[in-house]
Amino acid sequence: MDNTQNLSKEFVEHLDKDVKIDTSETFDAVMTTRDRIWEMVKSSLSLKEDLRCADLHNFNDLNGEHVGRIRTFTGDESPVDWVIHSNIGTPQNTFTNIHLTIYMDDSVEIPHLGMAFGTLPEAFFFIDPMPRYEAVSYPDYMQEYLAPLNDIYMSLQEEMFNAGIKPFIAAMPFIRASLSPLAISGVVPLDFYKEKCEPKIIAYAEYWLKLVHAAKKVENPIIRSQLKQRDTLVRRNIVHLDPANPIAERLVGKPTADRLVRILCAEERSQ
């Protein structure tokens, strides 16, 4: 089976038809959101850079043109295990994919924070407070950590519906299963993104940072071991099964794409 069958319809349309649309304005807008949140995180949490991927801080496509950046971080005095700060693609050629994902370590049980942005060619956004326990099995966890975001979530669904914007639905069942009930995402016009989506994305990030600072230590070594085991498995599966991986392979070749996957799921790290 062609790997592209697992990509969303938006990826397929602009990749296989070789459509090239200059999405620089939209790219700048979503990148600004990512960078704004990154500044919030850096100023609020103690982090240190992991330099194992220093040679990929800037990397090229198969034609020798600059196509992406990746940096990784770990917690210094904060309970952060792994941070991915990356982007790939060129806005002049339609497709871009921007990430900021923050995985917590096993000393706390608050959600991870997953974020992605891009141009398809409209503004793509995704943010999810990724739970550490299954919601149906641990409803108290859902109520404590994720439910406070429900008003924001429901507000955006209503605004998108009223604007006639279809929800973004991942093609792969696995990807849909990996999302929490509070994940917000969409492919929307730029004006709608700036007015309706960006403020809610920022609110999600601010709420998550408050959780980090209020997090209680997990003292039980058995629970910590279970958290670490689950986190490692979930992170590996999400990264290895990401439907955007075939696009990276087309852009930079299989060896570099495979290495990017290893870095994203923390299989290649120095700390």
JOKA-V619472 format. One record per backbone hydrogen bond with DSSP energy under -0.5 kcal/mol. NH is the residue of the N-H (numbers start at 0). CO is the residue of the C=O. If there is no record, write none. Layout:
# JOKA-V619472
nh = [NH NH]
co = [CO CO]
This chain:
# JOKA-V619472
nh = [4 5 6 11 12 13 14 15 16 16 17 20 22 22 26 27 28 29 30 31 32 33 34 35 36 37 38 39 40 41 42 43 43 44 46 47 49 50 52 53 55 56 58 60 61 63 66 67 68 69 70 71 72 73 74 75 77 79 80 81 82 83 84 84 85 86 87 88 89 92 93 93 94 95 96 97 98 99 100 101 102 102 104 107 111 112 113 115 116 117 118 119 122 123 124 125 126 127 129 129 130 137 140 141 142 143 144 145 145 146 148 149 152 153 154 155 156 157 158 159 160 161 162 163 164 165 168 169 175 176 177 178 178 182 183 185 187 192 193 194 195 196 196 197 199 199 200 201 202 203 204 205 206 207 208 209 210 211 212 213 214 214 217 218 223 224 225 226 227 228 229 230 231 232 233 234 235 236 237 238 239 240 241 244 246 247 248 249 250 251 252 256 257 258 259 260 261 262 263 264 265 266 267 268]
co = [1 2 3 7 8 9 10 11 11 12 14 18 20 90 22 23 24 25 26 27 28 29 30 31 32 33 34 35 36 37 38 39 40 40 44 73 71 48 49 50 52 53 67 64 250 60 58 58 86 55 84 49 82 47 79 45 45 77 102 102 72 100 70 82 98 68 96 66 94 89 20 90 92 118 87 116 85 114 83 112 81 100 78 104 129 101 127 125 97 123 95 121 187 117 185 115 183 113 111 127 128 133 137 137 138 139 140 140 141 141 145 146 148 149 150 151 152 153 154 155 156 157 158 160 159 163 166 167 171 172 173 174 175 179 126 124 122 188 189 190 191 191 192 192 195 196 196 197 198 199 200 201 202 203 204 205 206 207 208 209 210 211 106 216 219 220 221 222 223 224 225 226 227 228 229 230 231 232 233 234 235 236 238 241 243 243 244 245 246 247 248 252 253 254 255 256 257 258 259 260 262 261 261 266]
